[in-house]
């Protein structure tokens, strides 16, 4: 799930954009104007920003510059203006993309997904707030670190990389312990129990995602 900061001086537009995005696994924070937006950006991190241009206290171009001085978060300019010079100006000031009102929901989602794909490393997987980061060797949920063993970390990674694929105990042993090991299936089950409990303790609904396929093995389901 990605976090979005929506910035507009019109409450109706803030509510409309949030209504578009929430069913698509985005958590939305609404800032009614530039000053509120800057306060939010100081307090928390966002995955992407939707920024209106025509605002009274500070326009979107100026705010874009302010954001760029403190963050490299992807920015999509959202405005009724669609003149070429406005697009060029926004991009030169640090915006990553541009979409004109009236907004086409599918186009907005596609542009956001394209930016997020380019930003998210292939060795970092996020689902519903659970983050598996291979480069940092970290597993976390809503910024809460989860202390797992190296083999538990590897197991979560294999499952997250291939959602809905069933991994037999034998496959997991080969992938995590290696072909020459004497490890048995009950060792896999023990690691699974420990891992589930650790992830459950931080509040992630692990039982909705990590499924036992009786008589076969385990799989991960994204919801």
C-alpha positions as CSV (number, residue, x, y, z in Angstrom):
1,X,0.0,0.0,0.0
2,X,1.4,3.4,-1.0
3,X,0.9,6.7,0.8
4,X,-0.2,9.7,-1.2
5,X,-0.2,13.4,-0.2
6,X,-3.0,15.3,-2.1
7,X,-2.6,19.0,-2.2
8,X,-5.4,21.3,-3.4
9,X,-7.2,24.4,-2.0
10,X,-10.6,22.9,-2.9
11,X,-12.0,20.4,-0.4
12,X,-14.2,19.0,-3.1
13,X,-11.2,18.1,-5.3
14,X,-9.3,16.6,-2.3
15,X,-12.3,14.4,-1.5
16,X,-12.8,13.3,-5.1
17,X,-9.1,12.3,-5.6
18,X,-9.1,10.4,-2.4
19,X,-12.3,8.6,-3.5
20,X,-10.6,7.6,-6.7
21,X,-7.5,6.3,-5.0
22,X,-8.5,4.5,-1.9
23,X,-10.0,1.4,-3.6
24,X,-6.6,0.9,-5.3
25,X,-4.5,0.4,-2.2
26,X,-3.5,4.0,-1.6
27,X,-3.7,5.7,1.8
28,X,-4.5,9.4,1.2
29,X,-3.5,12.4,3.3
30,X,-5.4,15.6,2.2
31,X,-3.7,19.0,2.5
32,X,-5.9,22.0,1.9
33,X,-3.2,24.4,0.7
34,X,0.6,24.8,0.7
35,X,1.1,25.5,4.4
36,X,-0.7,22.4,5.6
37,X,1.2,20.4,2.9
38,X,4.6,21.5,4.2
39,X,3.6,20.6,7.8
40,X,2.6,17.1,6.7
41,X,5.8,16.7,4.7
42,X,7.9,17.6,7.8
43,X,6.0,15.0,9.9
44,X,5.9,11.9,7.7
45,X,7.1,10.3,4.5
46,X,5.0,9.9,1.4
47,X,5.4,7.7,-1.7
48,X,3.9,10.2,-4.1
49,X,2.4,13.7,-4.2
50,X,-0.5,15.0,-6.3
51,X,-0.1,18.8,-6.4
52,X,-2.6,21.4,-7.7
53,X,-1.1,24.5,-9.4
54,X,-3.7,27.2,-8.8
55,X,-3.7,27.9,-5.1
56,X,-4.0,31.3,-3.4
57,X,-1.4,31.3,-0.6
58,X,1.4,29.7,-2.6
59,X,1.0,28.3,-6.1
60,X,1.9,24.8,-7.1
61,X,5.1,25.9,-8.9
62,X,6.5,27.6,-5.8
63,X,5.4,24.7,-3.6
64,X,7.0,22.2,-6.0
65,X,10.3,24.1,-5.5
66,X,9.8,24.0,-1.7
67,X,9.1,20.2,-1.7
68,X,12.2,19.6,-3.9
69,X,14.4,21.4,-1.4
70,X,13.5,18.8,1.3
71,X,12.4,15.6,-0.6
72,X,12.8,13.7,-3.8
73,X,9.2,12.3,-3.6
74,X,7.6,11.8,-7.0
75,X,5.3,14.8,-7.8
76,X,2.4,14.8,-10.3
77,X,1.1,18.3,-11.1
78,X,-2.7,18.3,-11.2
79,X,-4.4,21.4,-12.7
80,X,-7.0,22.8,-15.1
81,X,-4.2,24.3,-17.1
82,X,-2.8,22.2,-19.9
83,X,-0.8,24.7,-21.9
84,X,2.5,23.4,-23.1
85,X,4.5,26.2,-21.3
86,X,2.8,25.3,-18.0
87,X,3.8,21.6,-18.4
88,X,7.4,22.6,-19.3
89,X,7.6,25.0,-16.3
90,X,6.4,22.3,-13.9
91,X,8.8,19.7,-15.1
92,X,11.7,22.2,-15.0
93,X,10.9,23.0,-11.3
94,X,11.1,19.4,-10.3
95,X,7.7,17.8,-11.1
96,X,7.8,14.2,-12.5
97,X,4.6,14.3,-14.4
98,X,1.5,16.3,-15.2
99,X,-2.2,15.6,-15.6
100,X,-5.0,18.1,-16.5
101,X,-8.5,18.5,-15.1
102,X,-11.0,17.1,-15.6
103,X,-9.1,14.0,-14.5
104,X,-9.5,10.7,-16.1
105,X,-9.3,8.2,-13.2
106,X,-7.6,5.4,-15.3
107,X,-5.0,7.8,-16.7
108,X,-4.2,9.1,-13.2
109,X,-3.7,5.6,-11.8
110,X,-1.5,4.6,-14.7
111,X,0.7,7.6,-14.3
112,X,1.1,7.1,-10.6
113,X,1.8,3.4,-11.1
114,X,4.5,4.2,-13.7
115,X,6.3,6.6,-11.4
116,X,6.1,4.2,-8.4
117,X,7.5,1.3,-10.5
118,X,10.5,3.4,-11.5
119,X,11.1,4.4,-7.9
120,X,10.6,1.0,-6.2
121,X,13.8,-1.2,-6.3
122,X,13.2,-4.7,-7.6
123,X,14.6,-6.1,-4.4
124,X,12.0,-4.2,-2.3
125,X,8.5,-5.6,-2.0
126,X,5.6,-3.9,-0.2
127,X,2.1,-5.3,0.4
128,X,-0.5,-3.7,2.6
129,X,2.2,-1.9,4.7
130,X,4.4,-5.0,5.1
131,X,7.9,-4.2,3.5
132,X,10.5,-6.8,2.6
133,X,13.7,-5.0,1.8
134,X,16.5,-7.2,0.6
135,X,19.1,-4.5,0.2
136,X,18.7,-3.4,3.8
137,X,17.9,-6.9,5.0
138,X,14.8,-5.6,6.8
139,X,11.3,-6.8,7.3
140,X,8.9,-4.2,8.7
141,X,5.2,-3.3,9.0
142,X,4.2,0.4,9.1
143,X,7.8,1.3,9.9
144,X,7.9,-1.2,12.8
145,X,10.9,-3.5,12.4
146,X,10.2,-7.3,12.6
147,X,13.1,-9.3,14.0
148,X,13.2,-12.5,11.9
149,X,16.0,-15.0,11.4
150,X,17.9,-15.1,8.1
151,X,16.0,-18.2,7.0
152,X,12.6,-16.7,8.0
153,X,13.5,-13.5,6.0
154,X,14.5,-15.6,3.0
155,X,11.2,-17.6,3.2
156,X,9.1,-14.5,3.3
157,X,11.0,-13.1,0.3
158,X,10.5,-16.2,-1.8
159,X,6.7,-16.2,-1.1
160,X,6.3,-12.5,-1.7
161,X,8.1,-12.6,-5.0
162,X,5.7,-15.2,-6.4
163,X,2.2,-14.6,-4.9
164,X,-0.3,-17.4,-5.3
165,X,2.4,-19.9,-6.2
166,X,2.4,-22.9,-3.9
167,X,5.8,-23.9,-2.5
168,X,6.2,-27.4,-1.2
169,X,8.2,-28.0,1.9
170,X,10.8,-29.7,-0.2
171,X,11.1,-26.7,-2.5
172,X,11.5,-24.4,0.5
173,X,14.2,-26.6,1.9
174,X,16.1,-26.6,-1.4
175,X,15.7,-22.8,-1.8
176,X,16.6,-21.8,1.7
177,X,18.7,-24.6,3.2
178,X,20.2,-26.1,0.0
179,X,20.2,-29.4,-1.7
180,X,22.7,-31.1,0.6
181,X,20.9,-30.4,3.9
182,X,19.4,-33.0,6.2
183,X,16.6,-30.6,7.1
184,X,13.1,-32.1,7.2
185,X,9.6,-30.8,6.6
186,X,8.9,-30.2,10.3
187,X,11.8,-27.8,10.5
188,X,10.1,-25.7,7.8
189,X,6.8,-25.9,9.7
190,X,8.6,-24.7,12.9
191,X,10.1,-21.7,11.0
192,X,6.7,-20.9,9.6
193,X,5.0,-20.9,13.0
194,X,7.7,-18.6,14.5
195,X,7.6,-16.2,11.5
196,X,3.8,-16.0,11.5
197,X,3.8,-15.2,15.2
198,X,6.5,-12.5,14.9
199,X,4.6,-10.8,12.0
200,X,1.3,-11.1,13.8
201,X,2.6,-9.4,16.9
202,X,3.2,-6.1,15.0
203,X,-0.4,-6.1,13.8
204,X,-0.1,-7.3,10.2
205,X,-3.0,-9.7,9.3
206,X,-0.6,-12.5,8.4
207,X,-3.3,-15.2,8.4
208,X,-5.1,-13.5,5.6
209,X,-2.0,-13.7,3.3
210,X,0.3,-16.6,4.4
211,X,-1.8,-19.7,3.7
212,X,-1.1,-23.3,4.4
213,X,-2.0,-25.7,1.5
214,X,-2.7,-28.8,3.4
215,X,-0.6,-31.8,2.4
216,X,1.5,-29.7,0.0
217,X,3.1,-26.5,1.5
218,X,2.6,-22.8,1.7
219,X,1.6,-19.8,-0.5
220,X,1.2,-16.1,-0.2
221,X,-2.0,-14.3,-1.3
222,X,-2.1,-10.6,-2.0
223,X,-5.4,-8.9,-1.1
